[in-house]
Amino acid sequence: MTGTAAKRQLERAPVSTDEQLIEGCLQGDAEAWSALIDRYKNLIYSVPVRLGMYQDAGDIFQAVCVTLLAKLPQLREQRALPKWIMQTCYHECLHYRRATSREAELDPDCAEAQDATPLPEQSLIEFEEHRTLRDAISEMPERCGQMIRMLFFETPVRPYEEIAKELGLATGSIGFIRGRCLARLRKHLERRGF
């Protein structure tokens, strides 16, 4: 199975809640762990990227995943997982900067002030918006969800002819069906308060 085919198969899979994935992880389900990391990888990478730590983002990602694996059984509020991940990632970034001495030494007062810097809440808001969109698409009829993912989320952009062939549609009907699917998506999002 090619990477693109595997990705499409995963996109069609039913969406699990964070709570379901966490329970699966706690029971040793490797697929649940993979799905949990896939769901939050962009959030984890966004913190070091926003802090300008581009070259260290991979190491920080791994450290956060190891911490998540170790601390997951101790997570008190499973709904707070995104915020917990952001805080853990932010603190890992600060720790990584100190450990690798990539910045000039700060006096203790400045270091304490830096530790107290609030998390980039905008990142959490953006992540929640992306998750709401992804969940709304997964609740749509299969053909609509597939078409929206093909048209708006795949890179490189695929021609209408290819999409029509894969969905078993006439090329000329793509625009009309796309409009109906986007209208449905809009209603799904409005119901969620988006």
Residue, then its C-alpha position, 0 to 999 in steps of 0.5 A: m500500500t502506498g503512503t497516499a493510499a494508507k493516508r486515505q484509509l486512515e482518513r476514512a477510519p472512524v474518529s476516536t475521542d481523546e478519551q478513547l485513544i487515551e484508554g487504548c494507550l493505557q491498555g497497550d494499544a499501539e494503534a491508539w498511541s499512533a493515532l494520538i500522536d498523529r492527532y497532536k503532532n502539529l500542536i507539539y511541533s508548533v511550540p518550538v517553531r513559534l519559539g524559533m527553535y526550528q532545528d531542535a523541534g524534532d528532538i523536542f517532539q521526541a522528548v514530549c512523546v516520551t514524557l507523554l508516554a510516561k505520564l499518561p497514566q497520571l493525567r487527571e483530566q483527559r479533556a485537558l490533554p491539548k493544554w497539558i501537551m502544550q505546557t509540557c512542550y513549552h517547558e521542554c523547550l525551555h529545558y532544552r535551551r538551557a541544557t544545550s546552552r544555545e542562548a547566553e546565560l541569563d541572570p536568575d531573575c530573568a530565567e524565572a521571569q522567562d519560566a513564568t511567560p504565558l503559553p501561546e494560547q493562540s496555538l491552542i485556539e488554532f489547534e482546537e479549530h483544526r480539530t473541530l474542522r477535522d471532526a466535522i468533516s469526518e461526520m459528513p457523508e463519506r463521499c463529501g468528506q472524501m471530496i473535501r479532503m481531496l480538494f482542500f487538504e491534499t498536496p499537491v493539488r489533484p486535477y478534477e478529472e482524477i478526483a472524479k474518476e476516483l469518486g466515480l463521478a462526472t468531471g463536470s459535476i465536481g463543482f456542484i457537488r463541492g458546493r453542496c458538500l461545503a454547505r453541509l460542512r458549514k452547517h456542521l461547523e455552525r452547530r459546533g459554534f464554529 
